[in-house]
Amino acid sequence: MTAMNLDSSRAGAMHFLWGFWYPALRSEQVRRHKLVRAMLLDVPLVLGRDGAGKPFALRDVCPHRAFPLSFGQFDGKTVECAYHGWQFDAHTGQCRTIPSLTEDSKLKCERIYAGSFPCEERDGYVWAFMTSPEGRAVNEPPPAPPELPVFSASYKIAHLYADLPCGVDQAIIGLMDPAHGPFVHQAWWWWRSRRSIRNKEKTFEPIPDGFRMSPHAPSANSAPYKILKLLTGEPATTMIDFVLPNQRFEQIRAGRYWLSSRTTVTPIRRDFCRLDFCAAWNILPWFPVVSFIINVFGPRFIRQDTEVIKKQVMGLQYEDRMMLIDDADRQARWYFELKAAYQEAQRTGAPLQHPMSGPVTLRWRS
Protein backbone atom coordinates (compact mmCIF):
# COMPACT_ATOMS: atom_id res chain seq x y z
CA MET A 1 0.00 0.00 0.00
CA THR A 2 1.28 3.47 -0.83
CA ALA A 3 -1.55 6.02 -0.92
CA MET A 4 -5.33 5.91 -0.72
CA ASN A 5 -7.96 8.59 -1.21
CA LEU A 6 -10.18 8.76 1.86
CA ASP A 7 -13.42 8.81 -0.09
CA SER A 8 -12.68 5.29 -1.34
CA SER A 9 -13.28 4.04 2.21
CA ARG A 10 -16.20 6.32 3.06
CA ALA A 11 -19.16 4.14 2.09
CA GLY A 12 -19.98 3.81 5.78
CA ALA A 13 -17.60 6.42 7.13
CA MET A 14 -20.23 8.86 8.36
CA HIS A 15 -22.40 6.19 9.96
CA PHE A 16 -22.32 6.18 13.73
CA LEU A 17 -21.23 3.07 15.62
CA TRP A 18 -24.00 1.67 17.83
CA GLY A 19 -23.59 -0.80 20.66
CA PHE A 20 -20.93 1.19 22.53
CA TRP A 21 -20.67 3.37 25.63
CA TYR A 22 -20.25 7.11 25.01
CA PRO A 23 -19.64 9.87 27.58
CA ALA A 24 -22.85 11.90 27.58
CA LEU A 25 -21.96 14.60 30.12
CA ARG A 26 -19.50 15.28 32.89
CA SER A 27 -20.72 14.10 36.28
CA GLU A 28 -20.89 17.63 37.63
CA GLN A 29 -23.40 18.55 34.91
CA VAL A 30 -25.96 15.95 36.06
CA ARG A 31 -27.58 16.88 39.35
CA ARG A 32 -30.07 15.09 41.54
CA HIS A 33 -33.76 15.86 40.87
CA LYS A 34 -32.84 18.02 37.84
CA LEU A 35 -33.31 17.24 34.16
CA VAL A 36 -30.58 18.18 31.70
CA ARG A 37 -30.51 17.88 27.94
CA ALA A 38 -27.72 16.34 25.88
CA MET A 39 -27.16 15.04 22.37
CA LEU A 40 -25.27 11.90 21.35
CA LEU A 41 -25.04 10.47 17.83
CA ASP A 42 -27.82 12.82 16.70
CA VAL A 43 -30.08 11.38 19.43
CA PRO A 44 -31.64 13.89 21.87
CA LEU A 45 -31.26 12.75 25.47
CA VAL A 46 -32.60 13.85 28.82
CA LEU A 47 -30.45 12.89 31.78
CA GLY A 48 -30.82 13.13 35.52
CA ARG A 49 -30.22 11.37 38.83
CA ASP A 50 -32.81 9.45 40.81
CA GLY A 51 -33.34 9.84 44.54
CA ALA A 52 -30.33 7.62 45.24
CA GLY A 53 -28.09 9.62 42.92
CA LYS A 54 -27.94 6.98 40.17
CA PRO A 55 -27.89 8.57 36.70
CA PHE A 56 -30.38 7.74 33.94
CA ALA A 57 -30.75 8.61 30.27
CA LEU A 58 -33.99 8.69 28.27
CA ARG A 59 -34.62 9.68 24.68
CA ASP A 60 -35.80 13.28 24.96
CA VAL A 61 -38.99 12.63 23.01
CA CYS A 62 -42.36 11.72 24.53
CA PRO A 63 -43.85 8.78 22.53
CA HIS A 64 -47.26 10.48 22.70
CA ARG A 65 -46.82 13.77 20.81
CA ALA A 66 -43.01 13.98 20.50
CA PHE A 67 -42.80 16.71 23.14
CA PRO A 68 -39.31 16.99 24.73
CA LEU A 69 -39.39 15.29 28.12
CA SER A 70 -36.66 17.62 29.35
CA PHE A 71 -39.27 20.39 29.72
CA GLY A 72 -41.17 18.27 32.23
CA GLN A 73 -40.97 17.49 35.93
CA PHE A 74 -38.97 14.83 37.76
CA ASP A 75 -39.84 13.54 41.25
CA GLY A 76 -36.83 11.28 41.74
CA LYS A 77 -38.50 8.23 40.14
CA THR A 78 -40.56 9.27 37.12
CA VAL A 79 -40.23 11.88 34.40
CA GLU A 80 -43.49 13.70 33.66
CA CYS A 81 -44.14 15.17 30.23
CA ALA A 82 -45.14 18.84 30.44
CA TYR A 83 -47.65 18.51 27.56
CA HIS A 84 -50.17 15.90 28.78
CA GLY A 85 -48.69 14.70 32.07
CA TRP A 86 -47.65 11.22 30.93
CA GLN A 87 -45.16 9.76 33.40
CA PHE A 88 -42.25 7.45 32.55
CA ASP A 89 -39.92 5.40 34.71
CA ALA A 90 -36.61 7.25 34.69
CA HIS A 91 -34.48 4.14 34.11
CA THR A 92 -36.60 1.89 31.90
CA GLY A 93 -38.75 4.48 30.09
CA GLN A 94 -41.89 2.44 30.85
CA CYS A 95 -45.04 4.53 31.01
CA ARG A 96 -46.51 4.60 34.52
CA THR A 97 -49.41 7.03 34.24
CA ILE A 98 -51.62 8.58 31.54
CA PRO A 99 -53.84 11.12 33.33
CA SER A 100 -56.42 11.33 30.52
CA LEU A 101 -57.34 7.61 30.69
CA THR A 102 -60.70 6.71 32.19
CA GLU A 103 -61.12 3.72 34.49
CA ASP A 104 -62.73 1.63 31.74
CA SER A 105 -59.99 2.36 29.17
CA LYS A 106 -58.51 -0.74 27.52
CA LEU A 107 -55.20 1.00 26.78
CA LYS A 108 -52.43 -0.57 28.84
CA CYS A 109 -50.01 2.26 29.51
CA GLU A 110 -47.34 -0.12 30.82
CA ARG A 111 -46.85 -1.35 27.26
CA ILE A 112 -45.75 2.10 26.16
CA TYR A 113 -42.11 3.08 26.47
CA ALA A 114 -40.03 6.16 25.97
CA GLY A 115 -36.64 5.33 24.53
CA SER A 116 -34.09 4.55 27.25
CA PHE A 117 -30.37 3.89 27.36
CA PRO A 118 -28.28 2.03 29.97
CA CYS A 119 -26.46 4.63 32.03
CA GLU A 120 -23.42 4.41 34.33
CA GLU A 121 -20.93 6.73 35.96
CA ARG A 122 -17.15 6.34 35.65
CA ASP A 123 -14.11 8.60 35.99
CA GLY A 124 -16.15 11.78 36.37
CA TYR A 125 -18.46 11.14 33.39
CA VAL A 126 -22.00 9.89 32.92
CA TRP A 127 -21.88 7.29 30.15
CA ALA A 128 -24.79 6.14 27.97
CA PHE A 129 -24.81 2.84 26.11
CA MET A 130 -26.16 3.79 22.70
CA THR A 131 -28.14 0.78 21.58
CA SER A 132 -29.99 2.35 18.65
CA PRO A 133 -31.41 5.73 17.60
CA GLU A 134 -34.75 4.75 19.14
CA GLY A 135 -33.35 3.65 22.51
CA ARG A 136 -34.69 0.13 22.32
CA ALA A 137 -34.28 -2.08 25.37
CA VAL A 138 -31.31 -4.45 25.32
CA ASN A 139 -31.86 -8.19 25.60
CA GLU A 140 -28.86 -8.69 27.84
CA PRO A 141 -26.85 -6.38 30.09
CA PRO A 142 -24.26 -4.32 28.20
CA PRO A 143 -20.55 -4.70 28.94
CA ALA A 144 -19.05 -2.59 31.68
CA PRO A 145 -18.42 1.02 30.66
CA PRO A 146 -14.84 2.12 29.91
CA GLU A 147 -12.68 2.83 32.91
CA LEU A 148 -9.41 4.72 33.06
CA PRO A 149 -6.63 2.32 34.14
CA VAL A 150 -4.92 3.36 37.39
CA PHE A 151 -1.98 1.68 39.09
CA SER A 152 -2.05 2.77 42.71
CA ALA A 153 -4.64 3.47 45.37
CA SER A 154 -3.73 7.15 45.65
CA TYR A 155 -3.60 9.44 42.63
CA LYS A 156 -4.64 12.80 41.21
CA ILE A 157 -7.14 13.21 38.36
CA ALA A 158 -7.96 15.98 35.88
CA HIS A 159 -10.45 16.55 33.07
CA LEU A 160 -10.33 18.70 29.94
CA TYR A 161 -12.82 19.08 27.11
CA ALA A 162 -13.27 20.93 23.83
CA ASP A 163 -15.90 21.24 21.11
CA LEU A 164 -14.82 20.14 17.62
CA PRO A 165 -16.83 21.52 14.67
CA CYS A 166 -16.35 18.49 12.43
CA GLY A 167 -17.45 14.92 11.80
CA VAL A 168 -16.25 12.15 14.09
CA ASP A 169 -14.02 10.49 11.48
CA GLN A 170 -12.12 13.68 10.77
CA ALA A 171 -11.57 14.25 14.48
CA ILE A 172 -10.45 10.70 15.23
CA ILE A 173 -7.90 10.43 12.44
CA GLY A 174 -6.58 13.80 13.59
CA LEU A 175 -6.31 12.43 17.13
CA MET A 176 -4.12 9.52 16.01
CA ASP A 177 -2.07 11.45 13.42
CA PRO A 178 1.64 11.22 14.39
CA ALA A 179 3.10 13.68 11.85
CA HIS A 180 1.46 17.06 12.53
CA GLY A 181 3.10 17.80 15.88
CA PRO A 182 6.16 19.82 14.77
CA PHE A 183 3.95 22.02 12.59
CA VAL A 184 0.78 22.45 14.65
CA HIS A 185 2.23 22.28 18.16
CA GLN A 186 5.30 24.47 17.76
CA ALA A 187 5.92 26.16 21.09
CA TRP A 188 8.78 26.54 23.50
CA TRP A 189 6.90 24.47 26.05
CA TRP A 190 6.16 21.52 23.73
CA TRP A 191 8.29 21.22 20.59
CA ARG A 192 11.68 22.85 20.06
CA SER A 193 11.16 23.73 16.37
CA ARG A 194 10.75 22.05 13.01
CA ARG A 195 14.42 21.13 13.34
CA SER A 196 13.34 18.64 16.00
CA ILE A 197 11.83 16.36 13.33
CA ARG A 198 13.53 12.98 13.33
CA ASN A 199 12.98 9.41 12.19
CA LYS A 200 10.44 7.39 14.18
CA GLU A 201 9.94 3.64 14.23
CA LYS A 202 7.11 2.11 16.26
CA THR A 203 5.66 -1.38 16.49
CA PHE A 204 1.89 -1.86 16.51
CA GLU A 205 -0.15 -4.93 17.40
CA PRO A 206 -3.84 -5.85 17.19
CA ILE A 207 -6.00 -5.79 20.32
CA PRO A 208 -9.76 -6.45 20.61
CA ASP A 209 -11.66 -3.72 18.71
CA GLY A 210 -8.47 -1.73 18.22
CA PHE A 211 -4.69 -1.57 17.93
CA ARG A 212 -1.77 -0.82 20.23
CA MET A 213 1.48 1.07 19.86
CA SER A 214 3.62 -1.37 21.80
CA PRO A 215 5.51 -0.16 24.90
CA HIS A 216 8.48 1.97 23.89
CA ALA A 217 10.72 4.80 25.00
CA PRO A 218 8.93 8.15 24.52
CA SER A 219 9.90 10.55 21.75
CA ALA A 220 13.07 12.44 22.55
CA ASN A 221 11.69 15.69 21.13
CA SER A 222 8.60 15.86 23.36
CA ALA A 223 8.94 18.23 26.32
CA PRO A 224 6.46 16.50 28.71
CA TYR A 225 8.45 13.27 28.60
CA LYS A 226 11.66 15.18 29.30
CA ILE A 227 10.01 16.78 32.32
CA LEU A 228 8.85 13.36 33.54
CA LYS A 229 12.36 11.97 33.37
CA LEU A 230 13.70 15.03 35.17
CA LEU A 231 11.11 14.69 37.95
CA THR A 232 11.38 10.95 38.50
CA GLY A 233 14.98 10.23 37.56
CA GLU A 234 13.69 7.05 35.92
CA PRO A 235 13.64 6.05 32.23
CA ALA A 236 10.08 6.22 30.95
CA THR A 237 8.07 3.93 28.69
CA THR A 238 4.77 4.68 27.03
CA MET A 239 2.04 2.51 25.49
CA ILE A 240 -0.82 3.86 23.39
CA ASP A 241 -4.06 2.05 22.51
CA PHE A 242 -6.87 3.00 20.17
CA VAL A 243 -10.15 1.19 20.82
CA LEU A 244 -13.46 1.52 18.97
CA PRO A 245 -15.52 3.52 18.82
CA ASN A 246 -13.54 6.60 19.87
CA GLN A 247 -11.00 6.01 22.63
CA ARG A 248 -7.26 6.67 22.81
CA PHE A 249 -5.51 5.40 25.95
CA GLU A 250 -1.94 6.27 26.88
CA GLN A 251 0.01 4.85 29.80
CA ILE A 252 3.38 6.29 30.80
CA ARG A 253 5.44 4.43 33.38
CA ALA A 254 8.68 5.54 35.05
CA GLY A 255 9.66 3.27 37.92
CA ARG A 256 6.91 3.46 40.51
CA TYR A 257 5.47 6.58 38.91
CA TRP A 258 2.76 6.51 36.27
CA LEU A 259 0.40 8.68 34.25
CA SER A 260 -2.67 7.23 32.57
CA SER A 261 -4.89 9.17 30.16
CA ARG A 262 -7.92 8.57 27.97
CA THR A 263 -9.10 10.82 25.16
CA THR A 264 -12.53 10.28 23.60
CA VAL A 265 -13.99 11.96 20.54
CA THR A 266 -17.77 11.71 20.83
CA PRO A 267 -20.09 12.50 17.92
CA ILE A 268 -22.80 14.90 19.03
CA ARG A 269 -24.13 15.47 15.53
CA ARG A 270 -22.81 14.42 12.15
CA ASP A 271 -20.92 17.70 11.89
CA PHE A 272 -20.03 18.31 15.55
CA CYS A 273 -18.04 16.37 18.16
CA ARG A 274 -16.78 16.78 21.70
CA LEU A 275 -13.30 15.88 22.90
CA ASP A 276 -13.01 14.68 26.50
CA PHE A 277 -9.60 14.15 28.09
CA CYS A 278 -9.18 12.45 31.45
CA ALA A 279 -5.82 11.86 33.12
CA ALA A 280 -4.75 10.28 36.42
CA TRP A 281 -1.25 10.19 37.89
CA ASN A 282 0.77 9.55 41.03
CA ILE A 283 3.83 11.60 40.01
CA LEU A 284 4.93 13.82 42.93
CA PRO A 285 1.36 14.39 44.18
CA TRP A 286 2.65 16.91 46.74
CA PHE A 287 4.12 19.10 43.96
CA PRO A 288 1.55 20.34 41.39
CA VAL A 289 3.79 20.28 38.32
CA VAL A 290 1.80 17.60 36.46
CA SER A 291 -1.47 19.35 37.28
CA PHE A 292 0.03 22.60 35.97
CA ILE A 293 1.15 20.97 32.71
CA ILE A 294 -2.27 19.38 32.12
CA ASN A 295 -4.46 22.31 33.17
CA VAL A 296 -2.37 25.13 31.69
CA PHE A 297 -0.53 23.68 28.72
CA GLY A 298 -3.16 21.02 27.95
CA PRO A 299 -5.90 23.48 26.88
CA ARG A 300 -3.40 25.32 24.68
CA PHE A 301 -2.38 22.05 23.03
CA ILE A 302 -6.02 21.11 22.43
CA ARG A 303 -6.78 24.62 21.15
CA GLN A 304 -4.07 24.25 18.50
CA ASP A 305 -5.69 21.04 17.24
CA THR A 306 -9.12 22.67 17.32
CA GLU A 307 -7.93 25.58 15.20
CA VAL A 308 -6.50 23.18 12.63
CA ILE A 309 -9.79 21.29 12.47
CA LYS A 310 -11.76 24.52 11.95
CA LYS A 311 -9.50 25.48 9.05
CA GLN A 312 -9.61 21.99 7.55
CA VAL A 313 -13.41 22.12 7.56
CA MET A 314 -13.16 25.16 5.28
CA GLY A 315 -11.26 23.09 2.73
CA LEU A 316 -13.52 20.07 3.06
CA GLN A 317 -16.46 22.20 1.94
CA TYR A 318 -14.91 22.16 -1.53
CA GLU A 319 -12.91 18.92 -1.58
CA ASP A 320 -13.86 15.88 0.47
CA ARG A 321 -11.02 13.71 -0.78
CA MET A 322 -8.21 13.27 1.74
CA MET A 323 -5.18 11.17 0.84
CA LEU A 324 -3.85 8.62 3.32
CA ILE A 325 -0.23 7.58 2.82
CA ASP A 326 2.02 4.93 4.33
CA ASP A 327 3.36 4.79 6.96
CA ALA A 328 2.34 7.98 8.76
CA ASP A 329 -1.37 7.54 7.93
CA ARG A 330 -1.59 3.78 8.45
CA GLN A 331 -3.35 4.20 11.80
CA ALA A 332 -6.09 6.17 10.07
CA ARG A 333 -6.50 3.33 7.57
CA TRP A 334 -6.77 0.81 10.39
CA TYR A 335 -9.46 2.95 12.00
CA PHE A 336 -11.62 2.96 8.86
CA GLU A 337 -11.02 -0.75 8.31
CA LEU A 338 -11.91 -1.54 11.93
CA LYS A 339 -15.04 0.55 11.69
CA ALA A 340 -16.13 -1.22 8.50
CA ALA A 341 -15.33 -4.62 10.02
CA TYR A 342 -17.41 -3.85 13.12
CA GLN A 343 -20.38 -2.72 11.04
CA GLU A 344 -20.14 -5.88 8.92
CA ALA A 345 -19.97 -8.05 12.04
CA GLN A 346 -23.07 -6.30 13.41
CA ARG A 347 -24.88 -6.87 10.12
CA THR A 348 -23.99 -10.55 9.75
CA GLY A 349 -23.55 -11.68 13.35
CA ALA A 350 -20.13 -13.07 12.45
CA PRO A 351 -17.00 -12.35 14.54
CA LEU A 352 -15.18 -9.12 13.73
CA GLN A 353 -12.43 -9.67 11.16
CA HIS A 354 -9.54 -7.59 12.44
CA PRO A 355 -7.61 -5.76 9.67
CA MET A 356 -4.30 -6.56 11.41
CA SER A 357 -3.06 -10.14 11.35
CA GLY A 358 -0.13 -9.51 13.67
CA PRO A 359 2.53 -6.99 14.74
CA VAL A 360 3.48 -4.30 12.21
CA THR A 361 6.40 -1.86 12.33
CA LEU A 362 5.75 1.61 10.93
CA ARG A 363 8.32 4.28 10.09
CA TRP A 364 7.80 8.01 9.58
CA ARG A 365 9.37 11.36 10.43
CA SER A 366 7.97 13.76 13.01
C-alpha positions in Angstrom: 0.0 0.0 0.0 1.3 3.5 -0.8 -1.5 6.0 -0.9 -5.3 5.9 -0.7 -8.0 8.6 -1.2 -10.2 8.8 1.9 -13.4 8.8 -0.1 -12.7 5.3 -1.3 -13.3 4.0 2.2 -16.2 6.3 3.1 -19.2 4.1 2.1 -20.0 3.8 5.8 -17.6 6.4 7.1 -20.2 8.9 8.4 -22.4 6.2 10.0 -22.3 6.2 13.7 -21.2 3.1 15.6 -24.0 1.7 17.8 -23.6 -0.8 20.7 -20.9 1.2 22.5 -20.7 3.4 25.6 -20.3 7.1 25.0 -19.6 9.9 27.6 -22.8 11.9 27.6 -22.0 14.6 30.1 -19.5 15.3 32.9 -20.7 14.1 36.3 -20.9 17.6 37.6 -23.4 18.5 34.9 -26.0 15.9 36.1 -27.6 16.9 39.3 -30.1 15.1 41.5 -33.8 15.9 40.9 -32.8 18.0 37.8 -33.3 17.2 34.2 -30.6 18.2 31.7 -30.5 17.9 27.9 -27.7 16.3 25.9 -27.2 15.0 22.4 -25.3 11.9 21.3 -25.0 10.5 17.8 -27.8 12.8 16.7 -30.1 11.4 19.4 -31.6 13.9 21.9 -31.3 12.8 25.5 -32.6 13.9 28.8 -30.4 12.9 31.8 -30.8 13.1 35.5 -30.2 11.4 38.8 -32.8 9.4 40.8 -33.3 9.8 44.5 -30.3 7.6 45.2 -28.1 9.6 42.9 -27.9 7.0 40.2 -27.9 8.6 36.7 -30.4 7.7 33.9 -30.8 8.6 30.3 -34.0 8.7 28.3 -34.6 9.7 24.7 -35.8 13.3 25.0 -39.0 12.6 23.0 -42.4 11.7 24.5 -43.8 8.8 22.5 -47.3 10.5 22.7 -46.8 13.8 20.8 -43.0 14.0 20.5 -42.8 16.7 23.1 -39.3 17.0 24.7 -39.4 15.3 28.1 -36.7 17.6 29.3 -39.3 20.4 29.7 -41.2 18.3 32.2 -41.0 17.5 35.9 -39.0 14.8 37.8 -39.8 13.5 41.2 -36.8 11.3 41.7 -38.5 8.2 40.1 -40.6 9.3 37.1 -40.2 11.9 34.4 -43.5 13.7 33.7 -44.1 15.2 30.2 -45.1 18.8 30.4 -47.7 18.5 27.6 -50.2 15.9 28.8 -48.7 14.7 32.1 -47.6 11.2 30.9 -45.2 9.8 33.4 -42.3 7.4 32.6 -39.9 5.4 34.7 -36.6 7.3 34.7 -34.5 4.1 34.1 -36.6 1.9 31.9 -38.7 4.5 30.1 -41.9 2.4 30.9 -45.0 4.5 31.0 -46.5 4.6 34.5 -49.4 7.0 34.2 -51.6 8.6 31.5 -53.8 11.1 33.3 -56.4 11.3 30.5 -57.3 7.6 30.7 -60.7 6.7 32.2 -61.1 3.7 34.5 -62.7 1.6 31.7 -60.0 2.4 29.2 -58.5 -0.7 27.5 -55.2 1.0 26.8 -52.4 -0.6 28.8 -50.0 2.3 29.5 -47.3 -0.1 30.8 -46.8 -1.4 27.3 -45.8 2.1 26.2 -42.1 3.1 26.5 -40.0 6.2 26.0 -36.6 5.3 24.5 -34.1 4.6 27.3 -30.4 3.9 27.4 -28.3 2.0 30.0 -26.5 4.6 32.0 -23.4 4.4 34.3 -20.9 6.7 36.0 -17.1 6.3 35.7 -14.1 8.6 36.0 -16.1 11.8 36.4 -18.5 11.1 33.4 -22.0 9.9 32.9 -21.9 7.3 30.2 -24.8 6.1 28.0 -24.8 2.8 26.1 -26.2 3.8 22.7 -28.1 0.8 21.6 -30.0 2.4 18.6 -31.4 5.7 17.6 -34.7 4.8 19.1 -33.4 3.7 22.5 -34.7 0.1 22.3 -34.3 -2.1 25.4 -31.3 -4.5 25.3 -31.9 -8.2 25.6 -28.9 -8.7 27.8 -26.8 -6.4 30.1 -24.3 -4.3 28.2 -20.6 -4.7 28.9 -19.0 -2.6 31.7 -18.4 1.0 30.7 -14.8 2.1 29.9 -12.7 2.8 32.9 -9.4 4.7 33.1 -6.6 2.3 34.1 -4.9 3.4 37.4 -2.0 1.7 39.1 -2.1 2.8 42.7 -4.6 3.5 45.4 -3.7 7.1 45.6 -3.6 9.4 42.6 -4.6 12.8 41.2 -7.1 13.2 38.4 -8.0 16.0 35.9 -10.5 16.5 33.1 -10.3 18.7 29.9 -12.8 19.1 27.1 -13.3 20.9 23.8 -15.9 21.2 21.1 -14.8 20.1 17.6 -16.8 21.5 14.7 -16.4 18.5 12.4 -17.4 14.9 11.8 -16.2 12.2 14.1 -14.0 10.5 11.5 -12.1 13.7 10.8 -11.6 14.3 14.5 -10.4 10.7 15.2 -7.9 10.4 12.4 -6.6 13.8 13.6 -6.3 12.4 17.1 -4.1 9.5 16.0 -2.1 11.5 13.4 1.6 11.2 14.4 3.1 13.7 11.8 1.5 17.1 12.5 3.1 17.8 15.9 6.2 19.8 14.8 3.9 22.0 12.6 0.8 22.5 14.7 2.2 22.3 18.2 5.3 24.5 17.8 5.9 26.2 21.1 8.8 26.5 23.5 6.9 24.5 26.0 6.2 21.5 23.7 8.3 21.2 20.6 11.7 22.9 20.1 11.2 23.7 16.4 10.8 22.1 13.0 14.4 21.1 13.3 13.3 18.6 16.0 11.8 16.4 13.3 13.5 13.0 13.3 13.0 9.4 12.2 10.4 7.4 14.2 9.9 3.6 14.2 7.1 2.1 16.3 5.7 -1.4 16.5 1.9 -1.9 16.5 -0.2 -4.9 17.4 -3.8 -5.9 17.2 -6.0 -5.8 20.3 -9.8 -6.5 20.6 -11.7 -3.7 18.7 -8.5 -1.7 18.2 -4.7 -1.6 17.9 -1.8 -0.8 20.2 1.5 1.1 19.9 3.6 -1.4 21.8 5.5 -0.2 24.9 8.5 2.0 23.9 10.7 4.8 25.0 8.9 8.2 24.5 9.9 10.6 21.7 13.1 12.4 22.5 11.7 15.7 21.1 8.6 15.9 23.4 8.9 18.2 26.3 6.5 16.5 28.7 8.5 13.3 28.6 11.7 15.2 29.3 10.0 16.8 32.3 8.8 13.4 33.5 12.4 12.0 33.4 13.7 15.0 35.2 11.1 14.7 37.9 11.4 10.9 38.5 15.0 10.2 37.6 13.7 7.1 35.9 13.6 6.0 32.2 10.1 6.2 31.0 8.1 3.9 28.7 4.8 4.7 27.0 2.0 2.5 25.5 -0.8 3.9 23.4 -4.1 2.1 22.5 -6.9 3.0 20.2 -10.2 1.2 20.8 -13.5 1.5 19.0 -15.5 3.5 18.8 -13.5 6.6 19.9 -11.0 6.0 22.6 -7.3 6.7 22.8 -5.5 5.4 25.9 -1.9 6.3 26.9 0.0 4.8 29.8 3.4 6.3 30.8 5.4 4.4 33.4 8.7 5.5 35.0 9.7 3.3 37.9 6.9 3.5 40.5 5.5 6.6 38.9 2.8 6.5 36.3 0.4 8.7 34.2 -2.7 7.2 32.6 -4.9 9.2 30.2 -7.9 8.6 28.0 -9.1 10.8 25.2 -12.5 10.3 23.6 -14.0 12.0 20.5 -17.8 11.7 20.8 -20.1 12.5 17.9 -22.8 14.9 19.0 -24.1 15.5 15.5 -22.8 14.4 12.2 -20.9 17.7 11.9 -20.0 18.3 15.5 -18.0 16.4 18.2 -16.8 16.8 21.7 -13.3 15.9 22.9 -13.0 14.7 26.5 -9.6 14.2 28.1 -9.2 12.4 31.5 -5.8 11.9 33.1 -4.7 10.3 36.4 -1.2 10.2 37.9 0.8 9.6 41.0 3.8 11.6 40.0 4.9 13.8 42.9 1.4 14.4 44.2 2.6 16.9 46.7 4.1 19.1 44.0 1.6 20.3 41.4 3.8 20.3 38.3 1.8 17.6 36.5 -1.5 19.3 37.3 0.0 22.6 36.0 1.2 21.0 32.7 -2.3 19.4 32.1 -4.5 22.3 33.2 -2.4 25.1 31.7 -0.5 23.7 28.7 -3.2 21.0 28.0 -5.9 23.5 26.9 -3.4 25.3 24.7 -2.4 22.1 23.0 -6.0 21.1 22.4 -6.8 24.6 21.1 -4.1 24.2 18.5 -5.7 21.0 17.2 -9.1 22.7 17.3 -7.9 25.6 15.2 -6.5 23.2 12.6 -9.8 21.3 12.5 -11.8 24.5 11.9 -9.5 25.5 9.1 -9.6 22.0 7.6 -13.4 22.1 7.6 -13.2 25.2 5.3 -11.3 23.1 2.7 -13.5 20.1 3.1 -16.5 22.2 1.9 -14.9 22.2 -1.5 -12.9 18.9 -1.6 -13.9 15.9 0.5 -11.0 13.7 -0.8 -8.2 13.3 1.7 -5.2 11.2 0.8 -3.9 8.6 3.3 -0.2 7.6 2.8 2.0 4.9 4.3 3.4 4.8 7.0 2.3 8.0 8.8 -1.4 7.5 7.9 -1.6 3.8 8.5 -3.4 4.2 11.8 -6.1 6.2 10.1 -6.5 3.3 7.6 -6.8 0.8 10.4 -9.5 3.0 12.0 -11.6 3.0 8.9 -11.0 -0.7 8.3 -11.9 -1.5 11.9 -15.0 0.5 11.7 -16.1 -1.2 8.5 -15.3 -4.6 10.0 -17.4 -3.8 13.1 -20.4 -2.7 11.0 -20.1 -5.9 8.9 -20.0 -8.0 12.0 -23.1 -6.3 13.4 -24.9 -6.9 10.1 -24.0 -10.6 9.8 -23.6 -11.7 13.4 -20.1 -13.1 12.5 -17.0 -12.3 14.5 -15.2 -9.1 13.7 -12.4 -9.7 11.2 -9.5 -7.6 12.4 -7.6 -5.8 9.7 -4.3 -6.6 11.4 -3.1 -10.1 11.3 -0.1 -9.5 13.7 2.5 -7.0 14.7 3.5 -4.3 12.2 6.4 -1.9 12.3 5.7 1.6 10.9 8.3 4.3 10.1 7.8 8.0 9.6 9.4 11.4 10.4 8.0 13.8 13.0 
